[in-house]
Amino acid sequence: MTWVSTRGSSPAVPFIDALFGGTTPDGGLYFPDRFEPLPPASLEEIRRADLGRIGAIVGTHLLKGEITEDALEPLVRDALDFPVPLVQVTDRVWALELFHGPTLAFKDVGARVQARLLHHFTDGTPLTILVATSGDTGSAVAQAFHGVPDTRVVVLYPEGQVTDVQEAQMASLGDNITAVCVSGTFDDCQHLVKQAFADHELRQHVWLTPANSINLGRLLPQTFYYFLIAGLQSRLPGLDRRFIVSVPSGNFGNLTAGLIARRLGLEVERFVAATNVNDVVPEFLRTGRYEPRPSVRTVANAMDVGAPSNFERMRAMYGDDLDGMRRDVAGIAFDDARVVAEIRDVYRRHGYLLDPHGAIAWLGLQPLLEADRSARGVFLATAHPAKFREVVEPAIGRRVPLPPALADAIARPRSSVPLAASYPALVDLIRAGVPAARA
Ligand SMILES: *Cc1c(COP(=O)(O)O)cnc(C)c1O
């Protein structure tokens, strides 16, 4: 398989170039040149396999000739060393819980595999991962790369604008992780990072790689967990396979990965693109017009995205076939009041505690399950409810204890480097070097 641009005017490259390069030279995103379904024997094995094995099978298929299964399987097992359970919530609905990793959100999956892929494909040249964050991405990336040899992470976040937990997860690690607290906004942080990637002089001295969600190294591992649904299907003999999968979406990387999994052979009836009021994709599915707009703050803030970057990949998959996309993907959006009410209601009726993002995915399933009584649903639960205590606790009228990993992070001492929002200061910091990872 080679990797081409969604915009079609950059040369096809091997995976290693796409992995380290980030975006394509023509400003698009990397994408497989074609989708070859998994062979039937692999699909059969997947129905009995655990996540590490699934990652090895699907990953080697996607990266044929670039990494061996023997190298990939331990890499995936090391990255995904936390449970990803399918929890039954009602007789027809299961939650795929993706939030048991170190930062308690699904971004751990992509970031932890990406970190190990980068390390696998380096030749020992020290690598600097530079990333701007409004909170969640930075903490997942910092945790994912912590202690990975020959890499260091420089993560820029806006002073006073990330949560206490998020700051703890970035600034309490030390070693090869440098948290940089910028006196400015998230946009300032992102602008500084963009300047660094455009700075050829700097890049001659320092090997810089981005780690944002459009990177293939993060996208591809997200296809793995969808195949856990095949295992569920095989454990439900006699029930038909009409599964609807609802994905709480912001930048649409998660949903794109699901659509790829389906093209590789996973049997899914339909996906739901479930969003908060930042609903440009559900609007597109309704009207056929894509109109990105500034994002609005909601209780599901990891999905507050007004111009979703991976939508470009979804469009590349369907070309001009809007009806084809509509057949595969239903779009639906929910406002904050509905989300909070549903968290309370589901907790009371089913004893299951949703976070605001998972609640949107759960809500997205309901109209489709009502319309088709024989269908079953899986929703992706992307964050631990304790991560959004300020929303969840008032909704259910109870305290939600912090899991030990979070409580530990909050208790550890923190240190971040203060930085004025000025580019020369960032260059000095990057070139001055940061201690390499402990062996
Ligand atoms: C990032 C994130 C999402 C959205 O995922 P996309 O791939 O950007 O659509 C949903 N829920 C949580 C908790 C997230 O952190």
Boltz pocket constraint, residues with backbone or C-beta under 6 A from the ligand:
constraints:
  - pocket:
      binder: B
      contacts: [[A, 105], [A, 106], [A, 107], [A, 136], [A, 213], [A, 248], [A, 249], [A, 250], [A, 251], [A, 252], [A, 253], [A, 254], [A, 255], [A, 302], [A, 303], [A, 357], [A, 382], [A, 383]]
      max_distance: 6.0
